[in-house]
């Protein structure tokens, strides 16, 4: 793929990743966030965090299955957008849901398993975001950098548990996400074993 093609692709990814936030902003502006706006915003940001995380995890399986190398150029951008949405998801919980009540938040993290694993996933995303620059790759060395960034698989599993334990039993959405995650990790595992 040409340099111009890669640039155009990255612009499209930026637009696609920012579109849900623009849609949410437009809904807020119109006063169309439903009966529980905080829950609507939190759930929307959480859904898009997981979708973008899955998109970043799909890059390598796409390369394995297709032989194309150009999707790799999007992995860092998608990973950073996943961290951005996870931070917004957490920020809504911190500011709008709990109004910086640290004691209540600490009790929530300990008492509710879905919040515990969600916080663990966000915490593990921080070193991935911090070390995502080319300079950090050079400083850490390829082997150490890959070892740190293999945490993304654990983040995916924790995100799946967060969503599964949060959802009501009649909701099937988490199972679709889990199926996608298992497929993506399975492709990587088969390729690694080969």
Residue pairs with C-beta under 8 A, 6 or more apart in sequence:
1 9
1 70
5 70
6 70
6 73
9 70
9 73
9 74
10 73
10 74
10 77
13 74
13 77
13 78
13 81
14 77
17 52
17 77
17 78
17 81
20 44
20 48
21 48
21 88
24 41
24 44
24 45
27 33
28 37
28 41
33 40
33 41
34 40
38 92
38 96
38 97
41 92
41 96
42 89
42 92
42 93
42 97
45 85
45 88
45 89
45 92
46 89
46 162
46 163
48 85
49 82
49 85
49 86
49 89
49 159
50 159
50 160
50 163
50 177
52 78
52 81
52 82
52 85
53 79
53 82
53 86
53 152
53 155
53 156
53 159
54 156
54 177
54 180
54 181
54 184
55 78
55 82
56 74
56 75
56 78
56 79
56 82
56 152
57 152
57 153
57 156
57 181
57 184
57 185
58 184
59 71
59 72
59 74
59 75
59 78
60 72
60 75
60 188
61 183
61 184
61 187
61 188
61 191
62 68
62 71
63 69
63 71
63 72
64 187
64 188
64 191
65 187
76 132
79 128
79 129
79 132
79 152
80 129
80 132
82 125
83 125
83 126
83 128
83 129
86 121
86 122
86 125
87 122
90 118
90 119
90 122
93 105
94 100
94 105
98 104
98 105
98 108
108 115
109 115
109 116
109 119
110 116
113 161
113 165
114 161
114 162
114 163
114 165
114 166
115 162
117 158
117 161
117 162
117 165
118 158
118 159
118 162
118 166
120 158
121 155
121 158
121 159
121 162
124 151
124 154
124 155
124 158
125 155
127 148
127 151
128 148
128 149
128 151
128 152
128 155
130 136
131 137
131 140
131 145
131 148
131 149
136 145
137 145
140 148
153 185
156 181
156 184
156 185
157 181
160 174
160 177
160 178
160 181
163 173
163 174
163 177
164 174
164 175
164 178
167 173
167 174
